[in-house]
Amino acid sequence: MLSGAMPGVAYRDGNVLRWMAAYTASVTGDVAFFLTLSWAATRTAGAAQVGAVLAVGAVPRAVLMLVGGVIADRYGPRRVVIGSDLARCLIVFCAGALMMFGTAGLPMLFAVALVFGVIDALFMPAAGALAGRLTDPDRLGQVQGLRMLAVRLGNAAGPMIAAIALTAAGVAGGFGLAGLLFSVSVGLLLAVRLNRTRPGVRSTGSLFADLKDGLQHLRRNRQLARLVVVVGLGDLCFSGPVGVGLVLLTAERDWGAAVLGWTLSAFSVGGAVAGILLTALTRVPRAGVVLACFLLATAVLVGALGQVTTAGLLIAGSAVLGMISGAASALGNALLQRKTDPRYLGRVSSVTSLSTVGLSPLLYPVTGVVTAVWGPGVFFAGCALICLLATAIAVTRSVRSSEL
């Protein structure tokens, strides 16, 4: 079903590897920033304010995500990603300086979260579009494998190094670390070049006209629109809610923080393994069918995870789930970018980003309520139903016939 690696594949491309290193640094900085922001809010105003600070950042990110896609297509994803990382670097360095001199308080944290959320709305669609402009279309699966690996590495390393910085130098040190990682990303991205065989086209119309054109492009292309829905549904629970569900599940089973740590680490390691495996493939025959199979397996695994009764099974199941769901996400995004006209990559990426990262915070309170009333098993069963819905759309003719 899957073909092996050949000389000259994307993961040996220095340009792609520089992008991967930059993206890893950016994701790690993002994780470190949010952990530091949460810690600063706790120390400044108490635990009750943490949710409010994070919500202030989540709102503009969701509201402006589609606009961010338009800007990525108008001005080029590389330029927007570099500008966004540079802006994030400056804002967190300023926040760190204010915390160092003791002149910061809760209003400053709200302002930082708000500005960071606006920048994220520009960064995320551009980052998604940039991945599709780095190499030839037949190597997009490998690029998405590297992107999955970068995300898992960043999510694993971010909390650890942020904790070290917070312990050694306090909140100012945590913000300084995040700023340093963003600056590393900017430096690497300056050496990244786009693939000229997939050129974008700048628009001279208004932002609204470009946004409308992008949505009409999705409506005209049934296969692309269904792929967007499949990717959005497939990633929806795994952009945060499943992590919260695992926290609540281990708490209900009274397994302790050590089991939780191993469970979350196993999930990240599984996703990293999926990323590594995908970088070794030159071709995925009948990729639409393979995607549907991965989504079905994800649905079965996530539903079963809520029913486990031993800590060992939970850790092992999380590792397998991380690998299968990671493979489904990477393959789905690769198909999406293969089918998308390069002129619309930013706008299409903004739609998928909105349905995952943008809207996932809305599921956090739902996760808590469902778990409190019916238990974590019901929450994981709900995630399984969402994945089954994605599977049902993936087996339609227009999606299962997709090739990579």
N, C-alpha and C positions, 0 to 999 in steps of 0.2 A: 504493500500500500504506500509506503514511504520510500523515497529514493535517497541514497546516501550522498555524502559530501564529495565535492570535486575540487580540484585546484582552482584558486581564484575566486572562491565564494565570498559573500559579503563580510563574513567575520574575519577575513584576512585583509580586508580593505582598510588601510590606515585612516582614510577619511571617515569611514563608518565607526571605527574604533575610537577616534577622537570624539565623535558625537556621543558615543556610548559613555565614555568617561565623563564628558560634560554633563550628560543627563543624569548619570549616577550622582555626581557632585550636587547637582541641582535638587534632586529628590532627597538626598541626605540632608541638605541644608533646609529644605522645606519641613522635613520631619523634626529636625533639631529646633527650628524656629517655633513650631506649634507647641512642642513640649516646653520650651523656655517660656513662651507666652502664657501657657496654662500655669506654669510654676510661678511666674511673676504675678499673675492675677490672684493666685492663692495666697501668696505672701503679702500682697498689697491690700486686698479687700476680703479675703476669705474664699472658701471653696464655692460658696453660693454664686459668686460672680464669674466663675470660670466659663460656665455655659453661656452667659450673656456676652462675654468678650468674644468667644468663638462664633456665636451667632451673628455678631456685628460684621465679622469677616465673611461669613457664609452667604449672607443676603446679597451683597453686590456681586459676589462671584457667580451666583445663580442668575441674577437679573441681567447681568452684562455679558454672559457667556456667548450668546449668539452674536452680539456686536463684536466680541473678540475674534470670532471666526471671520467676520467680514474684514476686519482690519488685517488679519493674517493674510488673506487673499489679496487685499489691495496693495500692501506694502512688502509682502514676502515674509514667509514664516521665519527664516533665519534672522532677519533684521528685528522682527518683533520679539523673538525669543531672547536675543542678545540684549535688547533694550529692557525687556521685562526683568531678566536676571540682574542687570546693572541697577535698575530701580529698586529691586528687592534688596540688593546688597547695600545700597545707600540708606534705605529706610531702617534696616535692622542695625546698621552701624550707628546711626543717629540714636535709635532707641537704646542701644548698649551704652552710648556715651551719656545719655540722660540718666540712665539707671546708675552708672558709675558715680556720677556727681550728686546723686540723691535728689534730683529735681523732678523726678517722674512720679506719677501717681496713676490712679485708675483712668482718668480722662485720657492720658497719653496712651495707655494700653488699648483703649477703645479706638483712638485715632490710628494707631499702628495697625490694628486688626482690620479696620475699614479700608485703609490705603492698600494693605497687603491683599485684601479680597478683590479690590478693583484690578490690581496688577495680575493676580491669578486668573481673572476672567480674560485677560489678554494672553497670558502665557500658555494656558492649557490647550486651547485650540491650535495655537501656533506650534506648540511642541508636537501635537499629533500630526499636523500637516508636514512639519519638517521631516519626520521619520519617513514619509512617503515621497520625499524629494531628494533623497540621498543617493539612491542607486537605481539600477534597472528594475522594471516591474517584476521580473522573474526571481528577484532576490528579496522581495518585500517580506516573505515569510521569515527569512533569516534576520532581517532588521527588526521585525516585531519580536522575535525570540530574544534578541539582544536588549530590546526595550523592556521586556518582561524581566530579564535578568537584572537590569539596572534598577528597576522598581523594587524588586525583592531585596537586592543588596542595600539600597538606600533605606528601605523600611527596617532592615535588620540592624544596620550600622548607626542610623540616626539616633535612636533612643540611647544607645550605649555611649556614644561619644558626647552627646548632649549631657547625659548624667555626669560624665567625668568633668566636663567644662563647668557645669553648675556647682559641683562639689569643690572644684579647685578655685573658681573665680566668681561664683555667684551668677546672678541673672545677666549682668553685663558680659560675663564670659560666654554664656550660652548664646546671647545675641551676636557677640563677636565671632563665635565659631560659625554660626549660620551665615553671617556676612562673608566670612572668608571662603566658605564653600561656594557661595554664589559667585564670588569673584573668580574662583578657579574655573567655574563653568563658563564664565564670560571669556576668559583667556583661551580656553580650549575651543569654544565656538568660533572665535575669530579665525581659527585655522581650518574650519569646516567649510567645504564647498558643496554647492548643490549640483545635482546631476542635470546636465543640460538637455538630456533626452526627455525629461519630464518638466518642461518649462511652465511657469505660471504666467498669467496674463493680468496686468493691472487694470482696474476699472476706472473709468472717469465719471461714473454716475455717483449718486448720493449713497450714503450708508444704507438708508432705508431701501433704495432701489436694489442695491447689491444683496441685501438680506432677503428681499422678496424674490430676487432671481435665484438665490441659493435654495430657498424652500420650494420654488417651482421646479428647480432641477431635480430635487428629490421626488416630487410628485410625478414628474414625467417619467422617471426611471424606476419602475416597479421593483426590479431586482435590487437596486441600490437601496431603496427605501426599506425593503424588508430586511436587508442586511443590517441597516442602522438599527432597526427594532430588535433584531436578534442580538446584536452586540450590546445594545443598551440593557436589555432584559438579562442577558447572561452575566453582565458585570455589576448589575444593580446591587445585589446583596453582598458582593465581594469587595466593594469599595469602602467598606466600613462596618455595616450592620452585622455581618457574620463575626467579625472580631468582637463586637459588643456581646453578641450572643454567646460566644465562647467564654467570655468573662462571666456572664450570668450562669452559664451551665456549670462551670467549675465551682462557682460559689454555691449553687444549689446542691451539688454533689459533695461539697465540703472537702475538696481535694487540695486546696491550698494554692499559694502563689507560685510555688515551684512547678506544679503541674501546668498551671496556666502559662508560665513562661516557656516551658518545653512545647506546649501545644501551639502557641503562636509562632515560635521559632520553627517548628516542624512544618507549619503551613508555608512560611516564607521560604524555607529550604526546598520544599516541594515545587513551588513556583519557579525558583531559581533553576532547579533541575530541568523543568519543562523548557525554560528559556535556552539552556545549554543544548538540549536535544534538538530544538528547532533550528538553532544556528548551524547544525551539522547536516541539515537537509537541503538539497538543491531543488526538490520538487515534491509536491503533495498531490498525487493523482486523486481525482474526485474529492477535491478539498471540501466542497459543500456537504457531501455525505459524511466525511470525517468529522467536520464541525458538528453536525447533528449528533453523531455518536458520542463525541466528547461532552456535549451539553446533556445528553441523556444520562451518561455516567455521572456527571456532576450532580444532576437532580437526585439520583439514587444515593450517592455518597452523602450529600448534605442532609438529606432526610434521615439517613441511617445514623449520622453523627449525633443527632439529638436524642437518640435512643440508647447510646452506649452506656454501659454500667461499670466499666473499669477504666482507670486512668491510662493504662497502656494502650487500650483500644482507641481512646480519644486521641492520643498523641500520634499513633500510627495512621488513624483515619484522617487526621488533619494533614499529615504529610502527603498522603495520596490525593486528598481533595485539593490541596494547593497545587499539586502537579497537574491534575486533570483540568481543573478550572483555569489554571494559568495557560495551559495549552489551548483550551477553547478560546480564551480571550485573545491570545496572540494570533491564532489562526483567523479568528473572526475579523480582527483589525487589519490583518494582511489582505484578506479578501476584500474588505471594504475599501482599502486604499488602491487595490488593483483595479476595482471597478469604477473608481471616482476619477472624473476628469480633473487633472492637476489644477485647473482654474478654480475648482470648488473644494479643494482639500481642507482649507481652513474652516469653511462654513459647515461641511459635513462633519468634520472633527468636533466642531462646537456643539452640534446636536448630540453626538454620542457622549461628549464630556458633560453636557447639561443633564443627561439622563442618568449619569453615574455619580460623578463627583459633585455636580451642582445640586442634585436633588437628594442624594443619599443622606445628608443630615436630617431631612424630614423623617427618615425611617428610624432614627435613633429613639425618639420617644415612643414610636410604635413598638419597637423591640422591647423596651422596658415594660410597657403596658401589657403586651401579649404574654411576656414571660411571667409577669407578676400574677396575671389572672389564670392563665392556662398552663404555664410551665414552658421551659425552653424547648421541649420536644415539639410543641405546636409551632413555635417560631421557626425552627429549622424545617418543619414540614411546609410552612408557608414559603420559605426560600426554595424548597424543592418544587413547589407548584409554579413559581415564577420561572425556574429553569426549564420545567416541562413545557410551559407556554413558549419559551424561546425555542425549544426543540421542535414543537409543533409547527412553528413558522419556518424553521430551518429545513424541514422536510418537504416544504412546498417546492414545486418544480423549479421555480425561478431561483431559489437559493441552493437547493441540492445540486443543481447543474453547474454551480460556480466552480471555476478552476483557478489554480494558483500557479 
